[in-house]
Amino acid sequence: MYNHIPDLCLLGLGAAAVASAWLWPWTAVLPGWLRLVGGAFVVAAALVIGAVLGALRRAATSTNPVDEPTALLASGPFGLSRNPLYLAYVLAVLGCALASGSWAALLCPLVCFSVLNWLIIPIEERALRRAFGDEYERYRRSARRWL
């Protein structure tokens, strides 16, 4: 069940953020420059997602949060954040919210962050602790969960 939640957060909440301006047009009050910033966030998030997925594929480890990890990545994007993929997901949803121009859409990145931070990441951290023990604990102390 948990394996599709991160992608649903990205796609579902991103779509909800964009749709909010159409569903509730009176909430679309954000200035145009902020909408452009939102578009830039989406592009930046897509680049980070590509880099992270490439690193995971090169390490031959799964992107599924319920799979047993086979490699501990601690360099590249993983040197800056223990969860660069989820960081990019939140950034993308925030970008969609800003690009929509709707203040109501700003709830979507908050929900995305909350689900990932308090539901998905703890599952992955337990699996990493089981699989890599002290090595993971050293990495956990050297890289922040988000930034």
C-alpha positions in Angstrom: 0.0 0.0 0.0 2.7 2.5 0.9 4.7 2.0 -2.3 2.5 4.3 -4.3 1.9 7.1 -1.8 5.0 9.2 -2.7 4.0 9.3 -6.3 0.4 10.0 -5.5 1.6 12.9 -3.4 3.5 14.3 -6.3 1.0 13.7 -9.0 -2.2 14.0 -7.1 -1.4 17.0 -5.0 0.4 18.7 -7.9 -2.8 18.2 -10.0 -4.9 19.4 -7.1 -2.8 22.5 -6.7 -3.1 23.3 -10.4 -6.9 22.6 -10.4 -7.6 24.8 -7.4 -7.4 28.0 -9.4 -10.0 26.5 -11.8 -12.2 25.1 -9.1 -12.1 28.2 -6.9 -11.1 31.1 -9.2 -11.5 33.7 -6.4 -8.5 32.1 -4.7 -6.2 32.9 -7.6 -4.7 36.1 -6.2 -1.0 35.5 -6.3 1.1 37.9 -8.4 2.4 37.0 -11.8 6.1 37.0 -10.7 5.3 34.4 -8.0 3.6 32.2 -10.7 6.9 32.4 -12.7 8.8 31.3 -9.5 6.5 28.4 -9.3 7.3 27.3 -12.8 11.0 27.6 -12.1 10.5 25.4 -9.0 8.8 22.7 -11.1 11.6 22.7 -13.6 14.2 22.6 -10.8 12.4 19.7 -9.1 12.2 17.8 -12.4 16.0 18.1 -12.8 16.6 16.9 -9.2 14.2 14.0 -9.6 16.0 12.9 -12.8 19.4 13.1 -11.0 18.2 11.2 -8.0 16.5 8.5 -10.0 19.6 8.2 -12.1 21.8 7.7 -9.0 19.4 5.1 -7.6 19.4 3.2 -10.9 23.2 3.3 -11.1 23.4 1.9 -7.6 20.8 -0.8 -8.6 18.6 -0.1 -5.6 14.9 0.3 -5.6 12.9 3.6 -5.5 10.0 1.7 -3.8 9.8 2.8 -0.1 8.7 -0.7 1.0 11.5 -2.6 -0.8 14.5 -3.7 1.2 17.4 -1.3 0.4 20.4 -2.8 -1.3 22.7 0.2 -1.4 23.2 3.2 0.9 23.8 6.3 -1.1 25.6 9.1 0.7 27.1 11.2 -2.0 25.7 13.5 -4.8 22.2 14.7 -4.0 22.2 12.3 -1.0 25.1 14.2 0.5 22.9 17.2 0.9 19.7 15.5 2.0 18.8 12.0 3.1 15.6 12.4 1.0 16.4 14.4 -2.1 13.7 12.7 -4.1 11.0 13.7 -1.6 12.5 17.1 -1.3 12.1 17.5 -5.0 8.5 16.2 -4.8 7.6 18.9 -2.2 9.3 21.5 -4.3 7.4 20.4 -7.4 4.0 20.5 -5.6 5.0 23.9 -4.1 5.8 25.0 -7.7 2.5 23.8 -9.0 0.7 25.7 -6.2 2.6 28.9 -6.9 2.1 28.6 -10.6 -1.6 28.1 -10.2 -1.8 31.5 -8.5 -4.2 30.2 -5.9 -3.6 30.7 -2.2 -5.7 27.7 -1.5 -3.3 25.5 -3.5 -0.6 26.3 -0.9 -2.2 23.6 1.3 -1.1 20.9 -1.2 2.7 21.2 -0.5 2.0 21.2 3.3 0.0 17.9 2.9 2.7 16.5 0.7 5.4 17.3 3.2 3.4 16.0 6.1 2.6 12.6 4.4 6.2 12.1 3.4 7.8 13.3 6.6 5.6 11.5 9.1 4.4 8.4 7.2 6.8 7.4 4.4 10.3 8.5 5.6 10.0 6.7 8.9 9.2 3.5 7.1 12.3 3.9 4.9 14.5 4.9 7.9 13.6 1.8 9.8 14.5 -0.3 6.7 17.8 1.5 6.2 18.6 1.1 9.9 17.9 -2.7 9.7 19.9 -3.1 6.4 22.9 -0.9 7.2 23.1 -0.5 11.0 25.9 1.7 12.1 26.8 2.8 8.6 23.3 4.3 8.3 23.5 6.0 11.7 26.8 7.7 10.7 25.2 8.8 7.5 22.1 10.0 9.4 24.3 12.2 11.6 26.1 13.6 8.6 23.1 14.5 6.3 19.9 16.2 7.3 16.5 14.6 6.7 15.5 17.4 4.4 18.1 20.2 4.0 
